Amino acid sequence: MSQTKTFENNLSQLADIISKMEQSDVGLEESLKLYEHGIKMTRECQKIIDAAEKKIESLMTQQTNN
């Protein structure tokens, strides 16, 4: 359950980052910081997705073996 919360929090943060970056008054330095944070959130989301895929594969294998 905590992974879902973290995943959804990361997605929310990514949406906020995108909104901020789309504003015309964001300078280069701020854009770079936002981009860096967005990459970090994306990687964390991908790790959570990878873990979920492995769990699903494991469950499917267990179901097939039973």
PyMOL Python script that loads the backbone (N, CA, C, O; Angstrom):
from pymol import cmd

cmd.read_pdbstr("""\
ATOM      1  N   MET A   1       0.819  -1.195   0.000  1.00  0.00           N
ATOM      2  CA  MET A   1       0.000   0.000   0.000  1.00  0.00           C
ATOM      3  C   MET A   1       0.861   1.255   0.000  1.00  0.00           C
ATOM      4  O   MET A   1       0.519   2.238  -0.658  1.00  0.00           O
ATOM      5  N   SER A   2       1.973   1.237   0.729  1.00  0.00           N
ATOM      6  CA  SER A   2       2.825   2.425   0.785  1.00  0.00           C
ATOM      7  C   SER A   2       3.465   2.706  -0.568  1.00  0.00           C
ATOM      8  O   SER A   2       3.720   3.865  -0.897  1.00  0.00           O
ATOM      9  N   GLN A   3       3.732   1.661  -1.362  1.00  0.00           N
ATOM     10  CA  GLN A   3       4.296   1.884  -2.694  1.00  0.00           C
ATOM     11  C   GLN A   3       3.305   2.634  -3.571  1.00  0.00           C
ATOM     12  O   GLN A   3       3.697   3.508  -4.343  1.00  0.00           O
ATOM     13  N   THR A   4       2.014   2.295  -3.457  1.00  0.00           N
ATOM     14  CA  THR A   4       1.003   2.986  -4.248  1.00  0.00           C
ATOM     15  C   THR A   4       0.956   4.450  -3.864  1.00  0.00           C
ATOM     16  O   THR A   4       0.889   5.327  -4.725  1.00  0.00           O
ATOM     17  N   LYS A   5       0.992   4.709  -2.566  1.00  0.00           N
ATOM     18  CA  LYS A   5       0.959   6.089  -2.102  1.00  0.00           C
ATOM     19  C   LYS A   5       2.186   6.842  -2.621  1.00  0.00           C
ATOM     20  O   LYS A   5       2.064   7.967  -3.106  1.00  0.00           O
ATOM     21  N   THR A   6       3.345   6.237  -2.522  1.00  0.00           N
ATOM     22  CA  THR A   6       4.568   6.857  -3.013  1.00  0.00           C
ATOM     23  C   THR A   6       4.483   7.072  -4.517  1.00  0.00           C
ATOM     24  O   THR A   6       4.853   8.135  -5.014  1.00  0.00           O
ATOM     25  N   PHE A   7       4.001   6.076  -5.239  1.00  0.00           N
ATOM     26  CA  PHE A   7       3.874   6.179  -6.685  1.00  0.00           C
ATOM     27  C   PHE A   7       2.951   7.334  -7.049  1.00  0.00           C
ATOM     28  O   PHE A   7       3.274   8.148  -7.913  1.00  0.00           O
ATOM     29  N   GLU A   8       1.818   7.399  -6.394  1.00  0.00           N
ATOM     30  CA  GLU A   8       0.862   8.463  -6.700  1.00  0.00           C
ATOM     31  C   GLU A   8       1.388   9.822  -6.269  1.00  0.00           C
ATOM     32  O   GLU A   8       1.134  10.822  -6.942  1.00  0.00           O
ATOM     33  N   ASN A   9       2.112   9.877  -5.166  1.00  0.00           N
ATOM     34  CA  ASN A   9       2.738  11.138  -4.750  1.00  0.00           C
ATOM     35  C   ASN A   9       3.760  11.591  -5.790  1.00  0.00           C
ATOM     36  O   ASN A   9       3.823  12.771  -6.134  1.00  0.00           O
ATOM     37  N   ASN A  10       4.555  10.652  -6.283  1.00  0.00           N
ATOM     38  CA  ASN A  10       5.547  10.979  -7.310  1.00  0.00           C
ATOM     39  C   ASN A  10       4.870  11.482  -8.583  1.00  0.00           C
ATOM     40  O   ASN A  10       5.339  12.441  -9.196  1.00  0.00           O
ATOM     41  N   LEU A  11       3.775  10.843  -8.979  1.00  0.00           N
ATOM     42  CA  LEU A  11       3.054  11.297 -10.167  1.00  0.00           C
ATOM     43  C   LEU A  11       2.502  12.702  -9.964  1.00  0.00           C
ATOM     44  O   LEU A  11       2.529  13.527 -10.876  1.00  0.00           O
ATOM     45  N   SER A  12       2.008  12.962  -8.776  1.00  0.00           N
ATOM     46  CA  SER A  12       1.493  14.295  -8.462  1.00  0.00           C
ATOM     47  C   SER A  12       2.609  15.334  -8.533  1.00  0.00           C
ATOM     48  O   SER A  12       2.421  16.426  -9.068  1.00  0.00           O
ATOM     49  N   GLN A  13       3.765  14.983  -7.991  1.00  0.00           N
ATOM     50  CA  GLN A  13       4.908  15.893  -8.051  1.00  0.00           C
ATOM     51  C   GLN A  13       5.339  16.132  -9.496  1.00  0.00           C
ATOM     52  O   GLN A  13       5.696  17.250  -9.865  1.00  0.00           O
ATOM     53  N   LEU A  14       5.303  15.084 -10.306  1.00  0.00           N
ATOM     54  CA  LEU A  14       5.647  15.237 -11.723  1.00  0.00           C
ATOM     55  C   LEU A  14       4.673  16.186 -12.423  1.00  0.00           C
ATOM     56  O   LEU A  14       5.085  17.016 -13.233  1.00  0.00           O
ATOM     57  N   ALA A  15       3.395  16.062 -12.112  1.00  0.00           N
ATOM     58  CA  ALA A  15       2.402  16.962 -12.708  1.00  0.00           C
ATOM     59  C   ALA A  15       2.672  18.407 -12.300  1.00  0.00           C
ATOM     60  O   ALA A  15       2.555  19.321 -13.116  1.00  0.00           O
ATOM     61  N   ASP A  16       3.032  18.607 -11.037  1.00  0.00           N
ATOM     62  CA  ASP A  16       3.363  19.957 -10.560  1.00  0.00           C
ATOM     63  C   ASP A  16       4.593  20.507 -11.288  1.00  0.00           C
ATOM     64  O   ASP A  16       4.627  21.673 -11.679  1.00  0.00           O
ATOM     65  N   ILE A  17       5.586  19.659 -11.459  1.00  0.00           N
ATOM     66  CA  ILE A  17       6.814  20.071 -12.149  1.00  0.00           C
ATOM     67  C   ILE A  17       6.503  20.482 -13.584  1.00  0.00           C
ATOM     68  O   ILE A  17       6.994  21.503 -14.064  1.00  0.00           O
ATOM     69  N   ILE A  18       5.695  19.689 -14.257  1.00  0.00           N
ATOM     70  CA  ILE A  18       5.329  20.007 -15.640  1.00  0.00           C
ATOM     71  C   ILE A  18       4.607  21.346 -15.707  1.00  0.00           C
ATOM     72  O   ILE A  18       4.892  22.173 -16.573  1.00  0.00           O
ATOM     73  N   SER A  19       3.679  21.549 -14.794  1.00  0.00           N
ATOM     74  CA  SER A  19       2.945  22.823 -14.770  1.00  0.00           C
ATOM     75  C   SER A  19       3.885  24.000 -14.573  1.00  0.00           C
ATOM     76  O   SER A  19       3.766  25.021 -15.251  1.00  0.00           O
ATOM     77  N   LYS A  20       4.816  23.854 -13.645  1.00  0.00           N
ATOM     78  CA  LYS A  20       5.765  24.939 -13.383  1.00  0.00           C
ATOM     79  C   LYS A  20       6.657  25.198 -14.592  1.00  0.00           C
ATOM     80  O   LYS A  20       6.933  26.348 -14.932  1.00  0.00           O
ATOM     81  N   MET A  21       7.108  24.121 -15.242  1.00  0.00           N
ATOM     82  CA  MET A  21       8.009  24.281 -16.386  1.00  0.00           C
ATOM     83  C   MET A  21       7.303  24.895 -17.591  1.00  0.00           C
ATOM     84  O   MET A  21       7.944  25.518 -18.437  1.00  0.00           O
ATOM     85  N   GLU A  22       5.992  24.723 -17.668  1.00  0.00           N
ATOM     86  CA  GLU A  22       5.236  25.286 -18.782  1.00  0.00           C
ATOM     87  C   GLU A  22       5.006  26.787 -18.631  1.00  0.00           C
ATOM     88  O   GLU A  22       4.617  27.456 -19.588  1.00  0.00           O
ATOM     89  N   GLN A  23       5.245  27.314 -17.438  1.00  0.00           N
ATOM     90  CA  GLN A  23       5.079  28.748 -17.220  1.00  0.00           C
ATOM     91  C   GLN A  23       6.234  29.493 -17.884  1.00  0.00           C
ATOM     92  O   GLN A  23       7.387  29.066 -17.816  1.00  0.00           O
ATOM     93  N   SER A  24       5.911  30.591 -18.515  1.00  0.00           N
ATOM     94  CA  SER A  24       6.929  31.329 -19.265  1.00  0.00           C
ATOM     95  C   SER A  24       7.891  32.112 -18.379  1.00  0.00           C
ATOM     96  O   SER A  24       8.941  32.549 -18.850  1.00  0.00           O
ATOM     97  N   ASP A  25       7.552  32.298 -17.103  1.00  0.00           N
ATOM     98  CA  ASP A  25       8.415  33.104 -16.232  1.00  0.00           C
ATOM     99  C   ASP A  25       9.448  32.287 -15.458  1.00  0.00           C
ATOM    100  O   ASP A  25      10.123  32.824 -14.581  1.00  0.00           O
ATOM    101  N   VAL A  26       9.578  31.003 -15.770  1.00  0.00           N
ATOM    102  CA  VAL A  26      10.551  30.151 -15.086  1.00  0.00           C
ATOM    103  C   VAL A  26      11.903  30.327 -15.778  1.00  0.00           C
ATOM    104  O   VAL A  26      12.021  30.154 -16.991  1.00  0.00           O
ATOM    105  N   GLY A  27      12.907  30.670 -14.994  1.00  0.00           N
ATOM    106  CA  GLY A  27      14.244  30.881 -15.541  1.00  0.00           C
ATOM    107  C   GLY A  27      14.977  29.580 -15.797  1.00  0.00           C
ATOM    108  O   GLY A  27      14.499  28.497 -15.460  1.00  0.00           O
ATOM    109  N   LEU A  28      16.137  29.710 -16.396  1.00  0.00           N
ATOM    110  CA  LEU A  28      16.939  28.543 -16.757  1.00  0.00           C
ATOM    111  C   LEU A  28      17.346  27.736 -15.534  1.00  0.00           C
ATOM    112  O   LEU A  28      17.199  26.514 -15.522  1.00  0.00           O
ATOM    113  N   GLU A  29      17.855  28.404 -14.508  1.00  0.00           N
ATOM    114  CA  GLU A  29      18.297  27.697 -13.296  1.00  0.00           C
ATOM    115  C   GLU A  29      17.146  26.908 -12.672  1.00  0.00           C
ATOM    116  O   GLU A  29      17.302  25.739 -12.318  1.00  0.00           O
ATOM    117  N   GLU A  30      16.001  27.555 -12.542  1.00  0.00           N
ATOM    118  CA  GLU A  30      14.835  26.890 -11.954  1.00  0.00           C
ATOM    119  C   GLU A  30      14.368  25.743 -12.841  1.00  0.00           C
ATOM    120  O   GLU A  30      13.987  24.685 -12.341  1.00  0.00           O
ATOM    121  N   SER A  31      14.397  25.947 -14.145  1.00  0.00           N
ATOM    122  CA  SER A  31      14.008  24.883 -15.081  1.00  0.00           C
ATOM    123  C   SER A  31      14.907  23.664 -14.931  1.00  0.00           C
ATOM    124  O   SER A  31      14.428  22.531 -14.949  1.00  0.00           O
ATOM    125  N   LEU A  32      16.198  23.890 -14.785  1.00  0.00           N
ATOM    126  CA  LEU A  32      17.138  22.776 -14.611  1.00  0.00           C
ATOM    127  C   LEU A  32      16.877  22.028 -13.310  1.00  0.00           C
ATOM    128  O   LEU A  32      16.929  20.799 -13.278  1.00  0.00           O
ATOM    129  N   LYS A  33      16.597  22.765 -12.241  1.00  0.00           N
ATOM    130  CA  LYS A  33      16.285  22.124 -10.955  1.00  0.00           C
ATOM    131  C   LYS A  33      15.004  21.306 -11.061  1.00  0.00           C
ATOM    132  O   LYS A  33      14.933  20.176 -10.578  1.00  0.00           O
ATOM    133  N   LEU A  34      14.004  21.887 -11.695  1.00  0.00           N
ATOM    134  CA  LEU A  34      12.738  21.175 -11.873  1.00  0.00           C
ATOM    135  C   LEU A  34      12.933  19.927 -12.726  1.00  0.00           C
ATOM    136  O   LEU A  34      12.392  18.866 -12.414  1.00  0.00           O
ATOM    137  N   TYR A  35      13.704  20.055 -13.800  1.00  0.00           N
ATOM    138  CA  TYR A  35      13.971  18.921 -14.682  1.00  0.00           C
ATOM    139  C   TYR A  35      14.677  17.803 -13.913  1.00  0.00           C
ATOM    140  O   TYR A  35      14.310  16.633 -14.024  1.00  0.00           O
ATOM    141  N   GLU A  36      15.686  18.175 -13.140  1.00  0.00           N
ATOM    142  CA  GLU A  36      16.426  17.189 -12.354  1.00  0.00           C
ATOM    143  C   GLU A  36      15.506  16.471 -11.368  1.00  0.00           C
ATOM    144  O   GLU A  36      15.578  15.251 -11.218  1.00  0.00           O
ATOM    145  N   HIS A  37      14.655  17.223 -10.708  1.00  0.00           N
ATOM    146  CA  HIS A  37      13.719  16.620  -9.757  1.00  0.00           C
ATOM    147  C   HIS A  37      12.721  15.720 -10.496  1.00  0.00           C
ATOM    148  O   HIS A  37      12.355  14.653 -10.002  1.00  0.00           O
ATOM    149  N   GLY A  38      12.291  16.154 -11.670  1.00  0.00           N
ATOM    150  CA  GLY A  38      11.375  15.344 -12.467  1.00  0.00           C
ATOM    151  C   GLY A  38      11.991  14.020 -12.885  1.00  0.00           C
ATOM    152  O   GLY A  38      11.326  12.984 -12.860  1.00  0.00           O
ATOM    153  N   ILE A  39      13.256  14.050 -13.267  1.00  0.00           N
ATOM    154  CA  ILE A  39      13.961  12.814 -13.629  1.00  0.00           C
ATOM    155  C   ILE A  39      14.027  11.876 -12.426  1.00  0.00           C
ATOM    156  O   ILE A  39      13.823  10.669 -12.559  1.00  0.00           O
ATOM    157  N   LYS A  40      14.310  12.434 -11.260  1.00  0.00           N
ATOM    158  CA  LYS A  40      14.371  11.627 -10.035  1.00  0.00           C
ATOM    159  C   LYS A  40      13.015  10.973  -9.758  1.00  0.00           C
ATOM    160  O   LYS A  40      12.953   9.785  -9.441  1.00  0.00           O
ATOM    161  N   MET A  41      11.941  11.734  -9.875  1.00  0.00           N
ATOM    162  CA  MET A  41      10.599  11.197  -9.632  1.00  0.00           C
ATOM    163  C   MET A  41      10.256  10.119 -10.656  1.00  0.00           C
ATOM    164  O   MET A  41       9.645   9.105 -10.319  1.00  0.00           O
ATOM    165  N   THR A  42      10.653  10.342 -11.909  1.00  0.00           N
ATOM    166  CA  THR A  42      10.397   9.365 -12.966  1.00  0.00           C
ATOM    167  C   THR A  42      11.117   8.050 -12.676  1.00  0.00           C
ATOM    168  O   THR A  42      10.541   6.974 -12.836  1.00  0.00           O
ATOM    169  N   ARG A  43      12.364   8.137 -12.255  1.00  0.00           N
ATOM    170  CA  ARG A  43      13.135   6.924 -11.934  1.00  0.00           C
ATOM    171  C   ARG A  43      12.523   6.179 -10.756  1.00  0.00           C
ATOM    172  O   ARG A  43      12.452   4.950 -10.763  1.00  0.00           O
ATOM    173  N   GLU A  44      12.083   6.921  -9.745  1.00  0.00           N
ATOM    174  CA  GLU A  44      11.452   6.275  -8.595  1.00  0.00           C
ATOM    175  C   GLU A  44      10.158   5.580  -9.010  1.00  0.00           C
ATOM    176  O   GLU A  44       9.875   4.468  -8.563  1.00  0.00           O
ATOM    177  N   CYS A  45       9.377   6.234  -9.860  1.00  0.00           N
ATOM    178  CA  CYS A  45       8.151   5.608 -10.366  1.00  0.00           C
ATOM    179  C   CYS A  45       8.476   4.337 -11.142  1.00  0.00           C
ATOM    180  O   CYS A  45       7.791   3.326 -10.990  1.00  0.00           O
ATOM    181  N   GLN A  46       9.513   4.382 -11.971  1.00  0.00           N
ATOM    182  CA  GLN A  46       9.888   3.211 -12.760  1.00  0.00           C
ATOM    183  C   GLN A  46      10.305   2.051 -11.862  1.00  0.00           C
ATOM    184  O   GLN A  46       9.979   0.899 -12.149  1.00  0.00           O
ATOM    185  N   LYS A  47      11.020   2.343 -10.780  1.00  0.00           N
ATOM    186  CA  LYS A  47      11.402   1.289  -9.834  1.00  0.00           C
ATOM    187  C   LYS A  47      10.168   0.635  -9.224  1.00  0.00           C
ATOM    188  O   LYS A  47      10.114  -0.585  -9.073  1.00  0.00           O
ATOM    189  N   ILE A  48       9.183   1.447  -8.876  1.00  0.00           N
ATOM    190  CA  ILE A  48       7.952   0.918  -8.285  1.00  0.00           C
ATOM    191  C   ILE A  48       7.203   0.068  -9.304  1.00  0.00           C
ATOM    192  O   ILE A  48       6.682  -0.994  -8.965  1.00  0.00           O
ATOM    193  N   ILE A  49       7.148   0.530 -10.550  1.00  0.00           N
ATOM    194  CA  ILE A  49       6.486  -0.235 -11.610  1.00  0.00           C
ATOM    195  C   ILE A  49       7.211  -1.557 -11.842  1.00  0.00           C
ATOM    196  O   ILE A  49       6.568  -2.596 -11.988  1.00  0.00           O
ATOM    197  N   ASP A  50       8.535  -1.530 -11.876  1.00  0.00           N
ATOM    198  CA  ASP A  50       9.319  -2.757 -12.060  1.00  0.00           C
ATOM    199  C   ASP A  50       9.048  -3.755 -10.940  1.00  0.00           C
ATOM    200  O   ASP A  50       8.897  -4.951 -11.191  1.00  0.00           O
ATOM    201  N   ALA A  51       8.987  -3.266  -9.706  1.00  0.00           N
ATOM    202  CA  ALA A  51       8.714  -4.146  -8.563  1.00  0.00           C
ATOM    203  C   ALA A  51       7.313  -4.742  -8.669  1.00  0.00           C
ATOM    204  O   ALA A  51       7.112  -5.916  -8.358  1.00  0.00           O
ATOM    205  N   ALA A  52       6.356  -3.947  -9.101  1.00  0.00           N
ATOM    206  CA  ALA A  52       4.986  -4.440  -9.260  1.00  0.00           C
ATOM    207  C   ALA A  52       4.925  -5.505 -10.350  1.00  0.00           C
ATOM    208  O   ALA A  52       4.237  -6.514 -10.194  1.00  0.00           O
ATOM    209  N   GLU A  53       5.639  -5.286 -11.453  1.00  0.00           N
ATOM    210  CA  GLU A  53       5.672  -6.275 -12.532  1.00  0.00           C
ATOM    211  C   GLU A  53       6.256  -7.597 -12.045  1.00  0.00           C
ATOM    212  O   GLU A  53       5.737  -8.666 -12.369  1.00  0.00           O
ATOM    213  N   LYS A  54       7.335  -7.525 -11.268  1.00  0.00           N
ATOM    214  CA  LYS A  54       7.947  -8.746 -10.742  1.00  0.00           C
ATOM    215  C   LYS A  54       6.983  -9.477  -9.819  1.00  0.00           C
ATOM    216  O   LYS A  54       6.901 -10.705  -9.846  1.00  0.00           O
ATOM    217  N   LYS A  55       6.262  -8.730  -9.011  1.00  0.00           N
ATOM    218  CA  LYS A  55       5.303  -9.352  -8.097  1.00  0.00           C
ATOM    219  C   LYS A  55       4.184 -10.027  -8.884  1.00  0.00           C
ATOM    220  O   LYS A  55       3.776 -11.140  -8.554  1.00  0.00           O
ATOM    221  N   ILE A  56       3.692  -9.364  -9.912  1.00  0.00           N
ATOM    222  CA  ILE A  56       2.636  -9.943 -10.746  1.00  0.00           C
ATOM    223  C   ILE A  56       3.139 -11.205 -11.438  1.00  0.00           C
ATOM    224  O   ILE A  56       2.436 -12.215 -11.479  1.00  0.00           O
ATOM    225  N   GLU A  57       4.353 -11.152 -11.980  1.00  0.00           N
ATOM    226  CA  GLU A  57       4.929 -12.335 -12.628  1.00  0.00           C
ATOM    227  C   GLU A  57       5.060 -13.487 -11.638  1.00  0.00           C
ATOM    228  O   GLU A  57       4.787 -14.639 -11.976  1.00  0.00           O
ATOM    229  N   SER A  58       5.476 -13.173 -10.424  1.00  0.00           N
ATOM    230  CA  SER A  58       5.611 -14.195  -9.391  1.00  0.00           C
ATOM    231  C   SER A  58       4.256 -14.813  -9.055  1.00  0.00           C
ATOM    232  O   SER A  58       4.133 -16.032  -8.926  1.00  0.00           O
ATOM    233  N   LEU A  59       3.257 -13.973  -8.917  1.00  0.00           N
ATOM    234  CA  LEU A  59       1.915 -14.469  -8.614  1.00  0.00           C
ATOM    235  C   LEU A  59       1.368 -15.317  -9.752  1.00  0.00           C
ATOM    236  O   LEU A  59       0.719 -16.336  -9.517  1.00  0.00           O
ATOM    237  N   MET A  60       1.629 -14.900 -10.979  1.00  0.00           N
ATOM    238  CA  MET A  60       1.169 -15.669 -12.131  1.00  0.00           C
ATOM    239  C   MET A  60       1.869 -17.027 -12.185  1.00  0.00           C
ATOM    240  O   MET A  60       1.240 -18.035 -12.506  1.00  0.00           O
ATOM    241  N   THR A  61       3.154 -17.058 -11.875  1.00  0.00           N
ATOM    242  CA  THR A  61       3.909 -18.307 -11.857  1.00  0.00           C
ATOM    243  C   THR A  61       3.371 -19.233 -10.773  1.00  0.00           C
ATOM    244  O   THR A  61       3.200 -20.430 -11.004  1.00  0.00           O
ATOM    245  N   GLN A  62       3.106 -18.686  -9.602  1.00  0.00           N
ATOM    246  CA  GLN A  62       2.552 -19.484  -8.506  1.00  0.00           C
ATOM    247  C   GLN A  62       1.196 -20.059  -8.891  1.00  0.00           C
ATOM    248  O   GLN A  62       0.898 -21.217  -8.594  1.00  0.00           O
ATOM    249  N   GLN A  63       0.379 -19.252  -9.550  1.00  0.00           N
ATOM    250  CA  GLN A  63      -0.947 -19.701  -9.954  1.00  0.00           C
ATOM    251  C   GLN A  63      -0.834 -20.819 -10.987  1.00  0.00           C
ATOM    252  O   GLN A  63      -1.593 -21.787 -10.944  1.00  0.00           O
ATOM    253  N   THR A  64       0.105 -20.688 -11.908  1.00  0.00           N
ATOM    254  CA  THR A  64       0.304 -21.696 -12.945  1.00  0.00           C
ATOM    255  C   THR A  64       0.801 -23.005 -12.341  1.00  0.00           C
ATOM    256  O   THR A  64       0.415 -24.085 -12.787  1.00  0.00           O
ATOM    257  N   ASN A  65       1.656 -22.907 -11.328  1.00  0.00           N
ATOM    258  CA  ASN A  65       2.228 -24.099 -10.702  1.00  0.00           C
ATOM    259  C   ASN A  65       1.238 -24.823  -9.801  1.00  0.00           C
ATOM    260  O   ASN A  65       1.447 -25.990  -9.470  1.00  0.00           O
ATOM    261  N   ASN A  66       0.186 -24.162  -9.407  1.00  0.00           N
ATOM    262  CA  ASN A  66      -0.798 -24.809  -8.514  1.00  0.00           C
ATOM    263  C   ASN A  66      -1.860 -25.438  -9.299  1.00  0.00           C
ATOM    264  O   ASN A  66      -2.778 -26.031  -8.732  1.00  0.00           O
TER     265      ASN A  66
END
""", "prot")
cmd.dss("prot")
cmd.show_as("cartoon", "prot")
cmd.util.cbc("prot")
cmd.orient("prot")
